[in-house]
């Protein structure tokens, strides 16, 4: 069961014509937001982008069922939907280089035993030289 911070009428929200969302102040200092398109789609949860609080929005679905999304809003929504998310750890930067001739072999040796020691990891990080697109160390 979802736990709402509060239950608010849509009339309590203010319309932001720039962001194209209804908003209401959140206790964290940011604001709860919900768009007309979300209301049209039957969503009733306004979220705060800065914290985990959510509120239930009470509104008449019939007021929004015929709402047409504008080109600006469609572009914003499609950008959000197509943003790739990964759950894997990031790969090293393409320009990252290990300083010194033998440092690469030293850094790769005994990786399994050394990964648990923060002092060694810190030392290895200190040996990394992040170049700016050049192959020079």
N, C-alpha and C positions, 0 to 999 in steps of 0.2 A: 504494500500500500504506500502510495506517495504521501509524503509529509510536506504540506504547504506552509510557508511562513505566514501567509495571510490569504484572505479571499477578498478581492476588490472588484468593484463594478467598473466597467469600461469607462463610464462617465467620470470616474476619479482620475483617470489617466489624462495626460496632456499629449497633443499631437505635435510631433517634430516634423515639420515639412521638409527639412533638409535631409534628415536620416530616414524619413518615411516610416516612422514607427511611433506607436503610442508609448509613453514612458511614465514611470512613477518612481519617486525617490526610494532608494534602497537604504537600509540602515548603515551599510558599509560606506556610504558616500557616493556611490555610483547610482545607477538607476535600473529598474526592471524595464524590459523592452518586449514589445510584441508588435508584429506588422499586420496590416490589413489582410495580406495574403495568408498569413498564419490563421487569422480569425476565419477567413473564408474557407480554409481547409479543415476547420473544426478544432483547431488547437486552442486550448484554453490555459496554457501555462506560459507566463511571462518569466523570462530568466534575467538574471543580473550577470553581465559579462565579467564582473570582478570577483564574485563570490559564488557560493553554492546555493544561495537562497533562491527559491522560486515562489511565485504567487499564482493562485488560481484566478483567472479573469472571468467574471460573470458578465455575459453579454447575450444579445439576441442573435442567434445564428442567421436568421432571416435578413438581418440588416447587412450582412456581408456575403451572402451566398452568390450574389451577382457581381461581386467586385472583380474587375478586370485588372490584372497586373500590368503596369506600364513597362516600357522597354528598359528604363533605368533599373527598375526593381528586378526584372528578369535577369539582367546582366549581373547584378549584385548577387542574386541567389545562385546563378550558374557558376560564378567564380568560387563561391563557398563550397558548392557540391563537387567541383572538379579539383579542389586542392588535395593533392595526394598526402596521405598520412602513412607513416611507417612506424612499425613497432620494433624495428631492429636498431642496433646501435649504429651511429654514423660511421661511414668509412673515412679513412684518413684523407686529408686534403691532398689534391693532386700535386701540389708544389711542396709538400712536406719532405724534408730531407734530414737524414741523420748526419750530424757533423762528424768529421774525422773519417779516415780511411777504414779503420777496423771497428769503428763504433757500431756499424750495422750488424756485423757478426756478433759482437758483444751484446747488443741489445736483444737479438733474437735467441741467444743461447739460454737454455733453461727457463723458458717463458713460464712454463707451468708452475715451477717452484717459486719464481720471483714475483708473480702477480699478486700474491697475498701480502707482500711486504711493502707498506706505503713508502718507506724510506727509499727503497730501490726504485719504485715507480716514480717517485718525485725526482730522483737523480736522472732516470731515463728521460723524463719530460724535459729536464734542463738541458739534455743533450740534443733535443730536437731543434732544428733551425728551419723556420717556416719562411721560405723564399717568396718573392713577389713575382712569380711567373718566370723566373730565370732558373737555369740549371746550375748556377754557381752556388757553392756552399757559403 
